[in-house]
Amino acid sequence: MTIKTNEIDRVLDTFRAGSRFLITSHVSPDGDAVGSLLGIAHLLRGLGKTDITCVLEDDVPRIYTWLPGADKIVKQDAVTKTFDTSVLIDAHSADRSGKVAPLLPKANTFVVIDHHLVEKADGDLKWVDPTYAAAGEMVYDLYVKSGVPLTREAAECIYTAQTTDTGSFRYSNTNPRSHRIAAGLMETGINIRAITERVIDTMSRGKYNLLQRVLGRIQFGANATVAYADIYAKDLAETGALGEDTDGLINYLRNIEGVRVAMIFREAKDGKTKVSFRTQAELNAADICRAFGGGGHAVAAGATIDAPIDEAREQVLAHLRNHSGLDV
Ligand SMILES: [Mn+2]
């Protein structure tokens, strides 16, 4: 695996030269978004920087609020100052950060650090490398290259990023480097059992209620190789689940024996529908989602479709029929 050394050096040079930093990630933040964002903040502090603002449009999901530094993440409305350096991590286009987006290009240097499969990234300086299993792993390599000692706090953030994006080192994106990085993180003394319990193994009552409902609703197609289910806004309201509780639900569909393609259609705001894709087959989830204006990874991707759930589902199923020959 070749590491893009030049890009790492350029990112570090930019970090060393900057003094006022804005760091953000994508909307609906997951463990990698929060963990890698905070990892960058810890690295900058290690480089002697003190003026660092971490911003996310959405609340930090409850299971990540314990991460060191998470309590300092603010909403875009609270940001009044200016920045010389802005950083978008775990996403490649400014608009993925939602309402934070207008702040990014205002900095002298807008840095993009991402591990998604992308055709074109925003930013004055981009380091995009889909061989990394998590953006958090890229933060780890920045630490190594910078010579800044890795603190336990930073390691907790990076490990959380890794373990959530790799499904506890079980997904196909997990590679030998992932495990070497995890070893380096463990050497700081982090308690991986405690982290796993908090971010992987705990299910809220709301999520349990939602899961029960959604699992009873799974539909199958193409000789049960395709599985899909809908989640309506009222499901969250009625079960007490939060938006973040829909994270990972799709894995229950993907894990059913014989299923090669799993999809969740989720009713979103303004008559839109969010579709999440997991594929285990020759089907590229990112390609399918790009046809609907989304993207992601080969085996895990998503899109937001400007249509109500019934219509959006039919559009996606029609796409699978026409382009992938699936009888759905
Ligand atoms: Mn990620």
Boltz pocket constraint, residues with backbone or C-beta under 6 A from the ligand:
constraints:
  - pocket:
      binder: B
      contacts: [[A, 32], [A, 33], [A, 90], [A, 115], [A, 133], [A, 134], [A, 135], [A, 165]]
      max_distance: 6.0
